Amino acid sequence: MLPELYLHGLAKGDFDLALRGLLGDGAPLSKASIQRLKAKWQAEYEAWHVENLSETQTFYMWADGCT
């Protein structure tokens, strides 16, 4: 479902189709609710994008599918 959400929701801006895939056809997704969700996600992205991570310790782990 995540590739579908990306393909339709993020890449094409068709959140109605993507969210109906997650929530079902009976989901109450009006144009106004989709716009509210997009605005909320945009605000969350903007806040995350400018967050100072210089004091954050990170850990990287590499995993491949080889056995």
C-alpha positions as CSV (number, residue, x, y, z in Angstrom):
1,M,0.0,0.0,0.0
2,L,2.9,2.4,0.6
3,P,4.0,2.4,-3.1
4,E,0.3,3.1,-4.0
5,L,0.2,6.0,-1.5
6,Y,3.4,7.4,-2.9
7,L,2.4,7.0,-6.5
8,H,-1.0,8.6,-6.2
9,G,-0.8,10.7,-3.1
10,L,2.7,12.2,-3.1
11,A,3.8,12.0,-6.7
12,K,0.5,13.0,-8.4
13,G,-1.3,14.8,-5.6
14,D,-4.3,12.4,-5.8
15,F,-4.7,11.9,-2.1
16,D,-8.4,10.9,-2.5
17,L,-7.5,7.8,-4.4
18,A,-4.5,6.9,-2.1
19,L,-6.4,7.4,1.1
20,R,-9.4,5.5,-0.1
21,G,-7.0,2.6,-0.7
22,L,-6.0,2.8,2.9
23,L,-9.3,3.7,4.5
24,G,-11.8,2.0,2.2
25,D,-14.3,3.3,-0.3
26,G,-16.7,4.4,2.5
27,A,-14.1,6.8,4.0
28,P,-15.5,10.4,4.4
29,L,-13.0,12.2,2.3
30,S,-14.4,15.4,1.0
31,K,-12.3,17.9,-1.0
32,A,-12.1,20.1,2.1
33,S,-10.8,17.2,4.3
34,I,-8.2,16.4,1.7
35,Q,-7.1,20.0,1.6
36,R,-6.9,20.1,5.4
37,L,-4.8,17.0,5.4
38,K,-2.5,18.3,2.7
39,A,-2.0,21.6,4.6
40,K,-1.3,19.8,7.9
41,W,1.3,17.5,6.2
42,Q,2.9,20.5,4.5
43,A,3.2,22.3,7.8
44,E,4.7,19.2,9.4
45,Y,7.1,18.9,6.6
46,E,8.2,22.5,6.8
47,A,8.7,22.2,10.6
48,W,10.8,19.0,10.1
49,H,12.7,20.5,7.2
50,V,14.1,23.4,9.3
51,E,14.6,21.4,12.5
52,N,18.2,21.7,13.8
53,L,19.7,18.2,14.0
54,S,23.3,19.2,14.7
55,E,23.1,17.9,18.2
56,T,21.4,14.6,17.2
57,Q,23.4,11.4,17.2
58,T,22.7,9.2,14.3
59,F,23.2,5.5,13.8
60,Y,23.4,3.9,10.3
61,M,22.9,0.3,9.6
62,W,23.4,-1.3,6.3
63,A,21.5,-4.4,5.4
64,D,21.4,-6.2,2.1
65,G,19.5,-9.2,1.0
66,C,22.5,-11.4,0.4
67,T,22.8,-14.6,2.4
